[in-house]
Amino acid sequence: MGDLESYQLAAVALGASFCGLALVFALSLEPTRANLANAASGVGVGISFATPLFFLDDVSTSAPGLLPRLQGLSEVSVGVFSAIYMASLFRTAQMTPRARTAARWVIRAGWAEIAWFAAVVLLFPAQRLNDYELSAFDRSAHDEPGFWLFAITLLVIGVTFMAGWALLATQQIDPAERARAIATSVASGLLACSTAVPWEASGVLAVLVMSLVTWGHMHYGAAHARRATFLGQFLSPQVSEMIEAKGISTVMRPHQAELSVIECDLRDFTPYSEGVPSQAVVDLLAEYYDAVGEVVARHGGTITCYAGDGVLMLVGAPLPRPDHAAVAVALAEDLITAVDPVLERWATKLHPLGVGVGVASGTVTVGTIGSSNRLDYTAVGTPVNLAARLCSAARAGEVLLDERTAQLAADTRVQQRDPMRIKGLVGLQSVFELTAPTL
């Protein structure tokens, strides 16, 4: 057993490295279900890789004891937490009905196989350690029934998990999770093979597994850092946290929601952009967008679109809230207050600037909408069109509201104006104005 003794120290070092990496990633990433399951699986891999060498060919069949069984359960834990991780990805994926049905069967089969694995680990710990895992050092162990009991069990589990990962790859899942899932699936296959190949190859496979897992976690962390920066430009901190916790696919899935839509754009922006240098226009818009973004974030709203000098905002999606109309009115008022100083700095005597705001409330379809090549988070429905029309009708420094917003907001500063004819809607529409000292 000289080979075993020379390999034992390296195995312990690799196992400790697995555990350390898993704990580092668990502490550095958000404590979501998927991240915690992935980290726990890594700890299980580290323990199960480092500990069997202390028991090989030295476990009594008649009285194996508690420790060999506990060591086997560390291997079972890898399957358990991997199944939890896979199930969490299935829950957040956008899937066809047929694929979702197939996913349920894969998860059920995986759990049944893990339960079987746990049973044989507890019932036959000596055969697992003396026959199956000893085969890395003694090829004659392949002739023992215990070898095939565990080899076939792990092979079936591996095929089931590979089917699950393949199914996920055909559906719409978080791109960062896709990369990490692929790395995890390949690493899991290599890890299973490492216990049934010569010990020299087993060490090489273990290093590859660690490299793949590290790459997957680093890719995931980098992708989420980039996403956090990007989402911070459009979403409130609360919505960004919700996306991190539940997955972007779940939060952004198209659905109907009762919310308020706010649209603002600049008055006299077209002659301004024609009469001043283009760089001045770019700098104005950058400062204008920053001011709008700060106000939206402060009120927990969501920016869905920047279109030239126009900005479309939502209150009530992706994070629903019953007071969306009152919040939208407060947001619109603060927006005027925040943007006016910016426009005063950039306006000229020949080209004055102002901002108008329109607010409308109602039921819309909101979520990621688009083609397979490009998805945009947006809202579709009559309130969106109505907010745009009210915005166009608003004078500089004016906030116009539709009737639904005025009713829900119940703000004493809201006063009714003469009805207006709104393009796209039949008949005259009730219009309200927000009057306040700051407007």
C-alpha positions as a LaTeX table, in Angstrom:
\begin{tabular}{lrrr}
\hline
Residue & $x$ (\AA) & $y$ (\AA) & $z$ (\AA) \\
\hline
Met1 & 0.00 & 0.00 & 0.00 \\
Gly2 & 2.90 & 2.34 & $-0.60$ \\
Asp3 & 0.92 & 4.09 & $-3.31$ \\
Leu4 & $-1.90$ & 4.76 & $-0.86$ \\
Glu5 & 0.45 & 6.26 & 1.71 \\
Ser6 & 2.12 & 8.52 & $-0.85$ \\
Tyr7 & $-1.26$ & 9.66 & $-2.16$ \\
Gln8 & $-2.91$ & 10.22 & 1.21 \\
Leu9 & $-1.25$ & 13.56 & 2.01 \\
Ala10 & $-2.09$ & 14.96 & $-1.44$ \\
Ala11 & $-5.71$ & 13.82 & $-1.08$ \\
Val12 & $-6.04$ & 15.56 & 2.29 \\
Ala13 & $-4.54$ & 18.74 & 0.84 \\
Leu14 & $-6.91$ & 18.66 & $-2.14$ \\
Gly15 & $-9.89$ & 17.98 & 0.11 \\
Ala16 & $-8.97$ & 20.89 & 2.37 \\
Ser17 & $-8.62$ & 23.11 & $-0.70$ \\
Phe18 & $-12.09$ & 22.09 & $-1.87$ \\
Cys19 & $-13.58$ & 22.96 & 1.51 \\
Gly20 & $-11.71$ & 26.26 & 1.67 \\
Leu21 & $-12.78$ & 27.35 & $-1.81$ \\
Ala22 & $-16.38$ & 26.41 & $-1.10$ \\
Leu23 & $-16.41$ & 28.45 & 2.11 \\
Val24 & $-14.74$ & 31.43 & 0.43 \\
Phe25 & $-17.34$ & 31.49 & $-2.33$ \\
Ala26 & $-20.17$ & 30.97 & 0.17 \\
Leu27 & $-19.04$ & 34.04 & 2.13 \\
Ser28 & $-18.33$ & 36.22 & $-0.91$ \\
Leu29 & $-21.56$ & 35.55 & $-2.87$ \\
Glu30 & $-25.15$ & 36.35 & $-2.00$ \\
Pro31 & $-26.68$ & 33.75 & 0.37 \\
Thr32 & $-29.20$ & 32.48 & $-2.18$ \\
Arg33 & $-30.49$ & 28.91 & $-2.18$ \\
Ala34 & $-28.42$ & 28.05 & $-5.27$ \\
Asn35 & $-25.21$ & 29.57 & $-3.89$ \\
Leu36 & $-25.53$ & 27.89 & $-0.50$ \\
Ala37 & $-26.33$ & 24.52 & $-2.08$ \\
Asn38 & $-23.34$ & 24.85 & $-4.40$ \\
Ala39 & $-21.03$ & 25.74 & $-1.53$ \\
Ala40 & $-22.33$ & 22.88 & 0.63 \\
Ser41 & $-21.76$ & 20.50 & $-2.26$ \\
Gly42 & $-18.16$ & 21.73 & $-2.49$ \\
Val43 & $-17.61$ & 21.09 & 1.21 \\
Gly44 & $-19.02$ & 17.60 & 0.74 \\
Val45 & $-16.64$ & 16.98 & $-2.16$ \\
Gly46 & $-13.69$ & 18.09 & $-0.05$ \\
Ile47 & $-14.59$ & 15.83 & 2.88 \\
Ser48 & $-15.44$ & 12.83 & 0.72 \\
Phe49 & $-12.21$ & 13.18 & $-1.26$ \\
Ala50 & $-9.88$ & 13.52 & 1.72 \\
Thr51 & $-11.30$ & 10.96 & 4.14 \\
Pro52 & $-11.77$ & 7.54 & 2.44 \\
Leu53 & $-8.04$ & 6.82 & 2.33 \\
Phe54 & $-8.08$ & 6.43 & 6.11 \\
Phe55 & $-10.48$ & 3.48 & 5.80 \\
Leu56 & $-9.50$ & 1.67 & 2.58 \\
Asp57 & $-9.11$ & $-2.09$ & 2.95 \\
Asp58 & $-9.43$ & $-1.74$ & 6.73 \\
Val59 & $-13.19$ & $-1.89$ & 7.37 \\
Ser60 & $-14.73$ & $-5.00$ & 8.90 \\
Thr61 & $-17.65$ & $-6.40$ & 6.94 \\
Ser62 & $-19.32$ & $-7.73$ & 10.08 \\
Ala63 & $-18.81$ & $-4.63$ & 12.25 \\
Pro64 & $-17.91$ & $-1.63$ & 10.05 \\
Gly65 & $-18.61$ & 0.96 & 12.77 \\
Leu66 & $-19.99$ & 4.49 & 12.66 \\
Leu67 & $-17.14$ & 6.47 & 11.08 \\
Pro68 & $-17.10$ & 4.61 & 7.73 \\
Arg69 & $-20.84$ & 5.21 & 7.46 \\
Leu70 & $-20.44$ & 8.93 & 8.24 \\
Gln71 & $-17.69$ & 9.13 & 5.63 \\
Gly72 & $-20.09$ & 7.64 & 3.09 \\
Leu73 & $-22.77$ & 10.15 & 4.00 \\
Ser74 & $-20.35$ & 12.94 & 3.07 \\
Glu75 & $-20.47$ & 11.54 & $-0.47$ \\
Val76 & $-24.26$ & 11.34 & $-0.29$ \\
Ser77 & $-24.34$ & 15.01 & 0.73 \\
Val78 & $-22.69$ & 15.94 & $-2.56$ \\
Gly79 & $-25.62$ & 14.42 & $-4.43$ \\
Val80 & $-28.17$ & 15.97 & $-2.08$ \\
Phe81 & $-26.88$ & 19.51 & $-2.43$ \\
Ser82 & $-26.30$ & 19.09 & $-6.17$ \\
Ala83 & $-29.95$ & 18.08 & $-6.52$ \\
Ile84 & $-31.03$ & 21.13 & $-4.50$ \\
Tyr85 & $-28.89$ & 23.33 & $-6.75$ \\
Met86 & $-30.36$ & 21.80 & $-9.91$ \\
Ala87 & $-33.91$ & 22.11 & $-8.58$ \\
Ser88 & $-33.33$ & 25.81 & $-7.81$ \\
Leu89 & $-32.23$ & 26.39 & $-11.40$ \\
Phe90 & $-35.30$ & 24.59 & $-12.73$ \\
Arg91 & $-37.54$ & 26.81 & $-10.60$ \\
Thr92 & $-36.04$ & 30.04 & $-11.96$ \\
Ala93 & $-35.76$ & 28.92 & $-15.60$ \\
Gln94 & $-38.18$ & 29.94 & $-18.33$ \\
Met95 & $-39.27$ & 26.53 & $-19.63$ \\
Thr96 & $-41.81$ & 25.08 & $-22.02$ \\
Pro97 & $-44.59$ & 23.00 & $-20.39$ \\
Arg98 & $-43.09$ & 19.79 & $-21.81$ \\
Ala99 & $-39.62$ & 20.66 & $-20.52$ \\
Arg100 & $-41.01$ & 21.53 & $-17.08$ \\
Thr101 & $-42.74$ & 18.15 & $-16.89$ \\
Ala102 & $-39.50$ & 16.43 & $-17.88$ \\
Ala103 & $-37.65$ & 18.45 & $-15.24$ \\
Arg104 & $-40.00$ & 17.24 & $-12.52$ \\
Trp105 & $-39.32$ & 13.63 & $-13.49$ \\
Val106 & $-35.56$ & 14.21 & $-13.55$ \\
Ile107 & $-35.63$ & 15.73 & $-10.07$ \\
Arg108 & $-37.82$ & 12.91 & $-8.73$ \\
Ala109 & $-35.55$ & 10.29 & $-10.26$ \\
Gly110 & $-32.49$ & 12.05 & $-8.86$ \\
Trp111 & $-33.90$ & 12.11 & $-5.35$ \\
Ala112 & $-34.91$ & 8.45 & $-5.55$ \\
Glu113 & $-31.42$ & 7.46 & $-6.69$ \\
Ile114 & $-29.77$ & 9.55 & $-3.97$ \\
Ala115 & $-32.00$ & 7.85 & $-1.39$ \\
Trp116 & $-30.90$ & 4.45 & $-2.76$ \\
Phe117 & $-27.26$ & 5.54 & $-2.62$ \\
Ala118 & $-27.68$ & 6.64 & 0.99 \\
Ala119 & $-29.24$ & 3.27 & 1.85 \\
Val120 & $-26.42$ & 1.19 & 0.34 \\
Val121 & $-23.82$ & 3.50 & 1.91 \\
Leu122 & $-25.31$ & 2.88 & 5.34 \\
Leu123 & $-25.89$ & $-0.84$ & 4.79 \\
Phe124 & $-22.66$ & $-1.74$ & 2.99 \\
Pro125 & $-19.91$ & 0.68 & 4.09 \\
Ala126 & $-17.22$ & $-2.01$ & 4.00 \\
Gln127 & $-18.01$ & $-3.02$ & 0.42 \\
Arg128 & $-17.92$ & 0.62 & $-0.69$ \\
Leu129 & $-14.54$ & 1.31 & 0.90 \\
Asn130 & $-12.88$ & $-2.10$ & 0.53 \\
Asp131 & $-14.15$ & $-2.94$ & $-2.95$ \\
Tyr132 & $-15.25$ & 0.15 & $-4.86$ \\
Glu133 & $-12.91$ & 2.90 & $-3.69$ \\
Leu134 & $-10.00$ & 0.50 & $-3.21$ \\
Ser135 & $-10.13$ & $-0.19$ & $-6.96$ \\
Ala136 & $-8.10$ & 2.98 & $-7.54$ \\
Phe137 & $-5.15$ & 1.16 & $-5.94$ \\
Asp138 & $-6.02$ & $-2.50$ & $-6.48$ \\
Arg139 & $-7.52$ & $-3.40$ & $-9.88$ \\
Ser140 & $-8.54$ & $-6.84$ & $-8.62$ \\
Ala141 & $-11.29$ & $-5.11$ & $-6.62$ \\
His142 & $-13.25$ & $-4.93$ & $-9.89$ \\
Asp143 & $-14.00$ & $-8.61$ & $-9.46$ \\
Glu144 & $-15.86$ & $-8.00$ & $-6.19$ \\
Pro145 & $-19.67$ & $-7.61$ & $-6.10$ \\
Gly146 & $-19.31$ & $-4.51$ & $-3.92$ \\
Phe147 & $-17.49$ & $-2.70$ & $-6.70$ \\
Trp148 & $-20.34$ & $-3.16$ & $-9.17$ \\
Leu149 & $-23.02$ & $-2.30$ & $-6.61$ \\
Phe150 & $-21.58$ & 1.16 & $-6.16$ \\
Ala151 & $-20.24$ & 1.59 & $-9.70$ \\
Ile152 & $-23.69$ & 1.01 & $-11.21$ \\
Thr153 & $-25.41$ & 3.17 & $-8.59$ \\
Leu154 & $-23.10$ & 6.14 & $-9.23$ \\
Leu155 & $-23.32$ & 5.62 & $-12.98$ \\
Val156 & $-27.12$ & 5.82 & $-12.89$ \\
Ile157 & $-26.99$ & 8.95 & $-10.72$ \\
Gly158 & $-24.47$ & 10.51 & $-13.08$ \\
Val159 & $-26.62$ & 9.79 & $-16.15$ \\
Thr160 & $-29.69$ & 11.28 & $-14.45$ \\
Phe161 & $-27.86$ & 14.45 & $-13.49$ \\
Met162 & $-26.34$ & 14.77 & $-16.95$ \\
Ala163 & $-29.86$ & 14.55 & $-18.41$ \\
Gly164 & $-30.95$ & 17.30 & $-16.03$ \\
Trp165 & $-28.08$ & 19.60 & $-17.00$ \\
Ala166 & $-28.71$ & 18.90 & $-20.69$ \\
Leu167 & $-32.37$ & 19.81 & $-20.24$ \\
Leu168 & $-31.41$ & 23.05 & $-18.50$ \\
Ala169 & $-29.05$ & 23.91 & $-21.35$ \\
Thr170 & $-32.00$ & 23.90 & $-23.78$ \\
Gln171 & $-34.05$ & 26.35 & $-21.69$ \\
Gln172 & $-33.73$ & 30.03 & $-20.82$ \\
Ile173 & $-31.74$ & 30.27 & $-17.60$ \\
Asp174 & $-29.51$ & 32.88 & $-16.08$ \\
Pro175 & $-26.37$ & 32.98 & $-18.32$ \\
Ala176 & $-24.11$ & 33.18 & $-15.26$ \\
Glu177 & $-25.83$ & 30.14 & $-13.77$ \\
Arg178 & $-25.55$ & 28.33 & $-17.10$ \\
Ala179 & $-21.75$ & 28.62 & $-17.07$ \\
Arg180 & $-21.52$ & 27.53 & $-13.45$ \\
Ala181 & $-23.96$ & 24.66 & $-14.01$ \\
Ile182 & $-21.96$ & 23.36 & $-16.97$ \\
Ala183 & $-18.75$ & 23.53 & $-14.93$ \\
Thr184 & $-20.45$ & 21.74 & $-12.03$ \\
Ser185 & $-21.91$ & 19.00 & $-14.23$ \\
Val186 & $-18.60$ & 18.25 & $-15.95$ \\
Ala187 & $-16.79$ & 18.37 & $-12.60$ \\
Ser188 & $-19.32$ & 15.96 & $-11.08$ \\
Gly189 & $-18.74$ & 13.45 & $-13.87$ \\
Leu190 & $-14.98$ & 13.67 & $-13.46$ \\
Leu191 & $-15.30$ & 13.31 & $-9.71$ \\
Ala192 & $-17.37$ & 10.15 & $-10.05$ \\
Cys193 & $-14.78$ & 8.70 & $-12.42$ \\
Ser194 & $-11.93$ & 9.57 & $-10.05$ \\
Thr195 & $-12.98$ & 6.88 & $-7.57$ \\
Ala196 & $-12.80$ & 4.06 & $-10.12$ \\
Val197 & $-9.59$ & 4.82 & $-12.04$ \\
Pro198 & $-5.93$ & 4.28 & $-11.09$ \\
Trp199 & $-4.78$ & 6.61 & $-8.35$ \\
Glu200 & $-2.43$ & 8.52 & $-10.67$ \\
Ala201 & $-5.36$ & 9.43 & $-12.93$ \\
Ser202 & $-7.54$ & 10.09 & $-9.88$ \\
Gly203 & $-5.23$ & 12.87 & $-8.73$ \\
Val204 & $-5.25$ & 14.50 & $-12.17$ \\
Leu205 & $-9.05$ & 14.35 & $-12.29$ \\
Ala206 & $-9.29$ & 15.89 & $-8.83$ \\
Val207 & $-7.19$ & 18.87 & $-9.92$ \\
Leu208 & $-9.37$ & 19.27 & $-13.03$ \\
Val209 & $-12.48$ & 19.16 & $-10.87$ \\
Met210 & $-11.13$ & 21.89 & $-8.62$ \\
Ser211 & $-10.16$ & 24.02 & $-11.62$ \\
Leu212 & $-13.61$ & 23.66 & $-13.18$ \\
Val213 & $-15.43$ & 24.48 & $-9.97$ \\
Thr214 & $-13.21$ & 27.52 & $-9.37$ \\
Trp215 & $-13.75$ & 28.74 & $-12.93$ \\
Gly216 & $-17.50$ & 28.29 & $-12.60$ \\
His217 & $-17.69$ & 30.27 & $-9.36$ \\
Met218 & $-15.40$ & 33.03 & $-10.64$ \\
His219 & $-17.40$ & 33.33 & $-13.87$ \\
Tyr220 & $-20.61$ & 33.48 & $-11.84$ \\
Gly221 & $-19.23$ & 36.11 & $-9.46$ \\
Ala222 & $-17.87$ & 38.28 & $-12.27$ \\
Ala223 & $-21.12$ & 38.05 & $-14.23$ \\
His224 & $-23.17$ & 39.06 & $-11.22$ \\
Ala225 & $-20.84$ & 41.97 & $-10.46$ \\
Arg226 & $-21.31$ & 43.26 & $-14.02$ \\
Arg227 & $-25.06$ & 42.70 & $-13.75$ \\
Ala228 & $-25.29$ & 44.54 & $-10.44$ \\
Thr229 & $-23.59$ & 47.55 & $-12.01$ \\
Phe230 & $-25.91$ & 47.40 & $-15.01$ \\
Leu231 & $-29.12$ & 46.86 & $-13.03$ \\
Gly232 & $-28.20$ & 49.67 & $-10.68$ \\
Gln233 & $-28.75$ & 52.08 & $-13.58$ \\
Phe234 & $-32.33$ & 50.93 & $-14.07$ \\
Leu235 & $-33.65$ & 49.26 & $-10.89$ \\
Ser236 & $-33.99$ & 50.21 & $-7.28$ \\
Pro237 & $-31.76$ & 48.43 & $-4.73$ \\
Gln238 & $-34.80$ & 46.47 & $-3.49$ \\
Val239 & $-35.54$ & 45.10 & $-6.96$ \\
Ser240 & $-31.88$ & 44.26 & $-7.56$ \\
Glu241 & $-31.84$ & 42.30 & $-4.29$ \\
Met242 & $-35.02$ & 40.49 & $-5.33$ \\
Ile243 & $-33.41$ & 39.48 & $-8.62$ \\
Glu244 & $-30.34$ & 38.17 & $-6.81$ \\
Ala245 & $-32.51$ & 36.16 & $-4.41$ \\
Lys246 & $-35.06$ & 34.70 & $-6.84$ \\
Gly247 & $-33.25$ & 34.80 & $-10.17$ \\
Ile248 & $-33.69$ & 37.24 & $-13.02$ \\
Ser249 & $-35.86$ & 34.83 & $-15.05$ \\
Thr250 & $-38.43$ & 34.52 & $-12.26$ \\
Val251 & $-38.63$ & 38.22 & $-11.49$ \\
Met252 & $-38.67$ & 39.35 & $-15.11$ \\
Arg253 & $-41.16$ & 36.78 & $-16.47$ \\
Pro254 & $-44.01$ & 38.56 & $-18.35$ \\
His255 & $-47.13$ & 38.94 & $-16.21$ \\
Gln256 & $-49.98$ & 41.35 & $-15.59$ \\
Ala257 & $-49.57$ & 43.87 & $-12.82$ \\
Glu258 & $-51.43$ & 46.83 & $-11.38$ \\
Leu259 & $-48.93$ & 49.69 & $-11.34$ \\
Ser260 & $-48.21$ & 53.29 & $-12.22$ \\
Val261 & $-46.31$ & 54.46 & $-15.28$ \\
Ile262 & $-44.33$ & 57.70 & $-15.31$ \\
Glu263 & $-42.88$ & 59.28 & $-18.42$ \\
Cys264 & $-40.84$ & 62.45 & $-18.63$ \\
Asp265 & $-39.12$ & 64.24 & $-21.45$ \\
Leu266 & $-37.57$ & 67.63 & $-22.10$ \\
Arg267 & $-39.40$ & 70.62 & $-23.51$ \\
Asp268 & $-37.71$ & 72.37 & $-26.47$ \\
Phe269 & $-35.03$ & 69.69 & $-26.61$ \\
Thr270 & $-35.09$ & 69.37 & $-30.42$ \\
Pro271 & $-34.16$ & 73.03 & $-31.16$ \\
Tyr272 & $-31.66$ & 72.86 & $-28.29$ \\
Ser273 & $-29.91$ & 69.82 & $-29.76$ \\
Glu274 & $-29.75$ & 71.52 & $-33.16$ \\
Gly275 & $-28.40$ & 74.79 & $-31.79$ \\
Val276 & $-25.61$ & 73.67 & $-29.43$ \\
Pro277 & $-22.53$ & 71.44 & $-29.94$ \\
Ser278 & $-23.28$ & 67.71 & $-29.91$ \\
Gln279 & $-20.95$ & 67.12 & $-26.97$ \\
Ala280 & $-22.99$ & 69.54 & $-24.89$ \\
Val281 & $-26.11$ & 67.54 & $-25.73$ \\
Val282 & $-24.41$ & 64.31 & $-24.65$ \\
Asp283 & $-23.20$ & 65.85 & $-21.39$ \\
Leu284 & $-26.65$ & 67.29 & $-20.66$ \\
Leu285 & $-28.34$ & 63.93 & $-21.19$ \\
Ala286 & $-25.79$ & 62.16 & $-18.97$ \\
Glu287 & $-26.43$ & 64.58 & $-16.10$ \\
Tyr288 & $-30.18$ & 64.48 & $-16.74$ \\
Tyr289 & $-30.21$ & 60.66 & $-16.67$ \\
Asp290 & $-28.21$ & 60.65 & $-13.43$ \\
Ala291 & $-30.68$ & 63.01 & $-11.77$ \\
Val292 & $-33.67$ & 60.95 & $-12.91$ \\
Gly293 & $-31.98$ & 57.70 & $-11.86$ \\
Glu294 & $-31.31$ & 58.99 & $-8.33$ \\
Val295 & $-34.93$ & 60.02 & $-7.88$ \\
Val296 & $-36.27$ & 56.71 & $-9.21$ \\
Ala297 & $-33.96$ & 54.70 & $-6.94$ \\
Arg298 & $-34.96$ & 56.78 & $-3.92$ \\
His299 & $-38.64$ & 55.96 & $-4.49$ \\
Gly300 & $-38.11$ & 52.28 & $-5.36$ \\
Gly301 & $-39.13$ & 52.64 & $-9.00$ \\
Thr302 & $-37.78$ & 50.99 & $-12.13$ \\
Ile303 & $-36.47$ & 52.64 & $-15.29$ \\
Thr304 & $-37.39$ & 50.55 & $-18.33$ \\
Cys305 & $-36.32$ & 52.78 & $-21.19$ \\
Tyr306 & $-34.12$ & 55.73 & $-22.07$ \\
Ala307 & $-35.15$ & 57.12 & $-25.48$ \\
Gly308 & $-33.33$ & 60.34 & $-26.31$ \\
Asp309 & $-34.67$ & 62.88 & $-23.85$ \\
Gly310 & $-37.53$ & 60.60 & $-22.76$ \\
Val311 & $-37.43$ & 58.27 & $-19.76$ \\
Leu312 & $-40.07$ & 55.61 & $-19.00$ \\
Met313 & $-40.42$ & 54.55 & $-15.35$ \\
Leu314 & $-42.58$ & 52.09 & $-13.41$ \\
Val315 & $-43.71$ & 51.93 & $-9.81$ \\
Gly316 & $-45.09$ & 48.52 & $-8.87$ \\
Ala317 & $-42.89$ & 46.23 & $-10.96$ \\
Pro318 & $-40.94$ & 44.04 & $-10.72$ \\
Leu319 & $-41.57$ & 44.64 & $-6.99$ \\
Pro320 & $-45.36$ & 45.00 & $-6.46$ \\
Arg321 & $-46.62$ & 47.63 & $-4.04$ \\
Pro322 & $-50.19$ & 48.69 & $-3.21$ \\
Asp323 & $-49.32$ & 52.40 & $-2.88$ \\
His324 & $-47.87$ & 52.64 & $-6.39$ \\
Ala325 & $-49.97$ & 55.67 & $-7.40$ \\
Ala326 & $-49.05$ & 57.77 & $-4.35$ \\
Val327 & $-45.39$ & 56.84 & $-4.79$ \\
Ala328 & $-45.56$ & 57.69 & $-8.50$ \\
Val329 & $-46.96$ & 61.14 & $-7.74$ \\
Ala330 & $-44.23$ & 61.79 & $-5.17$ \\
Leu331 & $-41.61$ & 60.53 & $-7.63$ \\
Ala332 & $-42.90$ & 62.83 & $-10.37$ \\
Glu333 & $-42.79$ & 65.83 & $-8.03$ \\
Asp334 & $-39.24$ & 65.05 & $-6.88$ \\
Leu335 & $-38.21$ & 64.47 & $-10.48$ \\
Ile336 & $-39.18$ & 68.03 & $-11.44$ \\
Thr337 & $-37.30$ & 69.36 & $-8.43$ \\
Ala338 & $-34.16$ & 67.35 & $-9.21$ \\
Val339 & $-34.07$ & 67.96 & $-12.98$ \\
Asp340 & $-34.81$ & 71.72 & $-13.02$ \\
Pro341 & $-31.35$ & 72.73 & $-11.64$ \\
Val342 & $-29.67$ & 70.53 & $-14.24$ \\
Leu343 & $-31.61$ & 72.19 & $-17.06$ \\
Glu344 & $-30.89$ & 75.65 & $-15.71$ \\
Arg345 & $-27.15$ & 74.97 & $-15.91$ \\
Trp346 & $-27.32$ & 73.75 & $-19.51$ \\
Ala347 & $-29.99$ & 76.04 & $-20.98$ \\
Thr348 & $-29.05$ & 79.11 & $-23.00$ \\
Lys349 & $-30.90$ & 82.36 & $-23.64$ \\
Leu350 & $-31.69$ & 81.22 & $-27.15$ \\
His351 & $-32.51$ & 77.66 & $-26.16$ \\
Pro352 & $-34.38$ & 77.31 & $-22.86$ \\
Leu353 & $-35.16$ & 73.87 & $-21.47$ \\
Gly354 & $-37.86$ & 72.35 & $-19.29$ \\
Val355 & $-39.23$ & 68.98 & $-18.31$ \\
Gly356 & $-42.78$ & 67.65 & $-18.44$ \\
Val357 & $-44.14$ & 64.55 & $-16.70$ \\
Gly358 & $-47.14$ & 62.30 & $-17.32$ \\
Val359 & $-48.44$ & 59.67 & $-14.88$ \\
Ala360 & $-51.03$ & 56.95 & $-15.53$ \\
Ser361 & $-52.10$ & 53.90 & $-13.54$ \\
Gly362 & $-53.75$ & 50.60 & $-14.39$ \\
Thr363 & $-53.13$ & 47.00 & $-15.37$ \\
Val364 & $-50.32$ & 46.35 & $-17.83$ \\
Thr365 & $-48.28$ & 43.39 & $-19.04$ \\
Val366 & $-44.77$ & 43.78 & $-17.69$ \\
Gly367 & $-41.64$ & 41.64 & $-18.05$ \\
Thr368 & $-38.89$ & 40.70 & $-20.47$ \\
Ile369 & $-40.30$ & 40.93 & $-23.96$ \\
Gly370 & $-38.51$ & 40.55 & $-27.28$ \\
Ser371 & $-36.81$ & 38.07 & $-29.57$ \\
Ser372 & $-34.45$ & 35.19 & $-28.82$ \\
Asn373 & $-31.52$ & 37.50 & $-29.62$ \\
Arg374 & $-32.57$ & 40.47 & $-27.50$ \\
Leu375 & $-34.83$ & 40.85 & $-24.47$ \\
Asp376 & $-35.96$ & 44.16 & $-22.97$ \\
Tyr377 & $-37.72$ & 44.73 & $-19.67$ \\
Thr378 & $-40.76$ & 46.80 & $-20.53$ \\
Ala379 & $-44.47$ & 47.36 & $-19.95$ \\
Val380 & $-47.26$ & 47.13 & $-22.51$ \\
Gly381 & $-50.78$ & 48.44 & $-22.07$ \\
Thr382 & $-53.07$ & 51.47 & $-22.19$ \\
Pro383 & $-51.53$ & 53.17 & $-19.10$ \\
Val384 & $-48.15$ & 53.23 & $-20.86$ \\
Asn385 & $-49.61$ & 55.01 & $-23.90$ \\
Leu386 & $-51.65$ & 57.31 & $-21.69$ \\
Ala387 & $-48.61$ & 58.35 & $-19.63$ \\
Ala388 & $-46.74$ & 59.15 & $-22.85$ \\
Arg389 & $-49.63$ & 61.30 & $-24.16$ \\
Leu390 & $-49.96$ & 63.15 & $-20.87$ \\
Cys391 & $-46.22$ & 63.74 & $-20.83$ \\
Ser392 & $-46.38$ & 65.24 & $-24.32$ \\
Ala393 & $-49.23$ & 67.52 & $-23.24$ \\
Ala394 & $-47.51$ & 68.71 & $-20.06$ \\
Arg395 & $-45.84$ & 72.11 & $-20.08$ \\
Ala396 & $-42.39$ & 72.68 & $-18.60$ \\
Gly397 & $-42.48$ & 71.97 & $-14.86$ \\
Glu398 & $-45.92$ & 70.38 & $-15.07$ \\
Val399 & $-47.13$ & 66.96 & $-13.91$ \\
Leu400 & $-50.30$ & 65.62 & $-15.54$ \\
Leu401 & $-52.17$ & 62.61 & $-14.14$ \\
Asp402 & $-54.89$ & 60.35 & $-15.45$ \\
Glu403 & $-58.12$ & 59.79 & $-13.52$ \\
Arg404 & $-57.07$ & 56.41 & $-12.08$ \\
Thr405 & $-53.86$ & 57.86 & $-10.61$ \\
Ala406 & $-55.73$ & 60.81 & $-9.12$ \\
Gln407 & $-58.24$ & 58.45 & $-7.45$ \\
Leu408 & $-55.61$ & 56.08 & $-6.03$ \\
Ala409 & $-53.16$ & 58.76 & $-4.91$ \\
Ala410 & $-55.85$ & 60.72 & $-3.05$ \\
Asp411 & $-53.53$ & 63.73 & $-2.93$ \\
Thr412 & $-55.20$ & 67.03 & $-1.99$ \\
Arg413 & $-52.81$ & 68.87 & $-4.33$ \\
Val414 & $-54.30$ & 67.11 & $-7.36$ \\
Gln415 & $-56.76$ & 69.32 & $-9.24$ \\
Gln416 & $-58.87$ & 68.45 & $-12.24$ \\
Arg417 & $-58.27$ & 70.23 & $-15.52$ \\
Asp418 & $-60.38$ & 70.51 & $-18.62$ \\
Pro419 & $-60.86$ & 67.12 & $-20.34$ \\
Met420 & $-58.48$ & 66.37 & $-23.19$ \\
Arg421 & $-58.72$ & 64.30 & $-26.33$ \\
Ile422 & $-55.97$ & 61.66 & $-26.12$ \\
Lys423 & $-54.73$ & 60.07 & $-29.33$ \\
Gly424 & $-55.61$ & 56.37 & $-29.40$ \\
Leu425 & $-58.47$ & 56.70 & $-26.88$ \\
Val426 & $-62.14$ & 57.31 & $-27.65$ \\
Gly427 & $-63.74$ & 60.51 & $-26.40$ \\
Leu428 & $-62.48$ & 63.15 & $-23.99$ \\
Gln429 & $-60.32$ & 61.95 & $-21.11$ \\
Ser430 & $-60.29$ & 63.35 & $-17.59$ \\
Val431 & $-56.94$ & 64.96 & $-16.81$ \\
Phe432 & $-55.56$ & 66.11 & $-13.48$ \\
Glu433 & $-52.66$ & 68.37 & $-12.54$ \\
Leu434 & $-50.38$ & 68.17 & $-9.52$ \\
Thr435 & $-50.09$ & 71.59 & $-7.96$ \\
Ala436 & $-47.40$ & 72.19 & $-5.35$ \\
Pro437 & $-45.09$ & 75.01 & $-4.31$ \\
Thr438 & $-42.15$ & 73.29 & $-6.00$ \\
Leu439 & $-43.92$ & 73.14 & $-9.37$ \\
\hline
\end{tabular}
